[in-house]
Amino acid sequence: MKREEMKEKIDGELRHITRSFRGSNQNMLRAAYNMIRRHDLALNPHCPAQESLMKSIEQLRGTHPEFSPLYDKSLFEKDS
């Protein structure tokens, strides 16, 4: 997958992960998702978005176990 294709795909998916105030755990989730998703797509262009999201949530819950993420479940859990 080319870099521009990857960027467009991830930008579209990020629209389904709620934004919050600067420095919030929710925004940290968005940043983690962006990084993890890029890595996952570089290794496997067919990697499901849900897999990358769950990795991102697990990473954030390592330091903030009480974190409750906000995202569009209809997009990220449609393949479950």
MIRO-413390 format. One record per residue: residue in three letters; x negated, y, z of N, C-alpha, C in turn. Coordinates in pm, whole numbers, plus 32768, in hexadecimal, padded with zeros to 4 digits. Example, Ala and Ser with C-alpha at 12.3 -4.5 7.8 and 13.67 -1.06 7.14 Angstrom:
<rs>
ALA7AD97DC7830C7B327E3E830C7AD87EB6830CSER7AFB7F1F82C47AA97F9682CA7AF680038313
</rs>
This chain:
<rs>
MET7FAC7F8B80008000800080007FA7807C8000LYS7FC780D87FA87F7881537F9E7F9781AF8014ARG7F38820480327F43825F80A47FC182B4809EGLU7FE082ED802B80558344801E80D782F48030GLU80DC827B7FFB81518226800E8165820680A2MET80F681E780E480F981C88172812B824081C3LYS80F982B681A18120833081E981B7834981D9GLU81EA833B816082798351814882CE82EC8195LYS82A4826F819582ED820681DC82F182238271ILE827E824482AB8275825D833A82C182DC835FASP82B68344830F830083BF832A839783A4832DGLY83C5835182D38453832C82D1847B82DF834DGLU8426828583798443823683F2843F828E846FLEU83E282ED847283D7834684E78454839C84F9ARG849F83B1848F851C83FD849B858083B484F4HIS85698333850985C382E08559859182C985E7ILE8522830A860A84EF8307869484FD839686C8THR855083A6872C85748429876084FB8479878DARG84FC84FA876B84968557879C84BD85868828SER845985B98870847285F288F4841386678907PHE84078696898383B08708899D831D86E18995ARG82CB8742897C823B872E896B81FF86E989E6GLY81B2868089CE817086378A3A81C785CD8A7CSER824285BD8A4E829D855B8A8A827584CD8A62ASN82A3846D8AB0828B83E18A8E82CA83BE8A08GLN833D83FA89EB838083E0896C8329840D88F7ASN82EB84818902829384AF88978213845C8891MET81E7842A8905817383D089058197834F88BBLEU8213832288C9824182AD887F823B82C787E9ARG8268833A87BE8263835D872F81D3835C86FAALA81778393874880EB8396871F80B183088719ALA80D282B8877E80A1822D878180DB81DF870BTYR815C81F486EE819B81AE867E815681D285FBASN813B825185E880F8827F856E80728237855CMET8024823185C67FA081F385BE7FAA815B85AAILE7FFE811A85F9800C808885F2804A805F856DARG80AC80AB854080EF808984C1808F8093844BARG803B80FA844B7FD8810683E07F7B808E83DFHIS7F4F806584547EF67FF1845F7F3D7F72842EASP7FB87F5D845E80047EE68438801D7EE083A2LEU80417F518365805B7F5382D57FDC7F408284ALA7F6C7F6F82B97EEC7F5B82727EC97EC6826ELEU7EEA7E7F82DA7ECE7DEF82DF7F357D9E8294ASN7FB57DC8829D80227D7F825E808E7DE18232PRO80967E0181B380F97E628182818A7E38819BHIS81A27DBB81BF82297D8A81D782497D7C826CCYS81F47DB282BF82087DAC8350828B7DF58374PRO82E37DB583C283607DF783E883497E6E8445ALA83997ED58433838E7F4D848783A37F2B851AGLN83FD7ECC8535841B7EA685BF839E7E728606GLU834C7E2685C082D27DF085FB82747E618627SER82627EC385D2820C7F3585F482477F868668LEU82CA7F968668830B7FE186D482FA7F99875AMET830E7F16875C83007ECC87D982717ED3880FLYS820F7ECE87B681837EDF87E0816E7F68881FSER81AA7FCE87E3819D8057881581DD8065889FILE8251802B88AF82988032893082487FE8899BGLU82167F72897A81C57F2589DA814A7F738A05GLN810A7FB489A68092800389C580B480738A27LEU812080B98A0E814781298A64817580F98AEEARG81B980898AF181E780538B728173801E8BC6GLY8100800D8B8B808A7FE58BD88064804E8C3FTHR807B80CC8C1D805B81398C7A80D8817A8CB4HIS814A81678C7381C881A28CA1823581368C9EPRO823280D98CFF828D80668CFB8322808C8CFFGLU834381018D3083CE812B8D3A840281698CB9PHE83AC81788C5583D181BD8BD9844481768B92SER84A881C48B6B851B81928B20851D81D88A97PRO84F281948A2E84E681D389AA856D81F0896ALEU856E825A891985E4827F88CC85C682708838TYR8611821987F685FE82038767867E81CB872CASP868781D286AA86FC81A2866086F6810A8655LYS874280C986AA8740803686AE87707FF8862CSER87C7803D85E487FB80068566878C7FF684FDLEU87248047850586B5803A84A886517FD284D9PHE86287FDF855685BA7F8D858885E17F0185B4GLU86617EE885C5868B7E6385F286E47E1D858CLYS86E47E4F8512873C7E1584AB870F7D8A847EASP868F7D6A8492865B7CE78467865A7C7F84D7SER868B7CA6855086867C4885BF86F37BE085B5
</rs>
